[in-house]
Amino acid sequence: MSCLRGKLVYKPLNVEVKENKHFINDYQLYTKSVVLSLVKDDKEVKFKNLKEVWTLLRNKDRFFSYIEDETQKFLAQINQEEK
């Protein structure tokens, strides 16, 4: 996800594609993941890899709750830093 004019945007990326392979190192990926990303002026300034998503796949409620909670924490942290 990334922030665009105050909105959250879901953007799937295929790290098997040559131009996206750098994300494996950038985000320390070892499997598929969800990464929250703050982009300002076309530059990423902060990110958070939600590594626990795949341990929660068998429990839909916990899976979505985890993503929602972590997204809210990420946004709150950004708001605190901008004060």
C-alpha positions, 0 to 999 in steps of 0.5 A: 500500500502507498499513500496518494493524496491522503488515500491508501492505494493497494498496488500488487508487485511481481518481484519476479519481473526484472524491474521489481527484483530490488524489492526483495532486498529493499523489503527483506522479502523471503516469501509473498508479503504485504508492505506498507509504504509512505511515498512523498514526492515520488520517493519512498520515505518509510515502509513496514513489511507485515511479515505475519500475514502468511501465518494468519491465512487460515483465519480470515478474521485475524488476517484482516484484523492484523492488516487493519491494525498494522495499517492504523499503527503505521498511519498513526506513527506517520501522523506523530512524526509529522507533528 
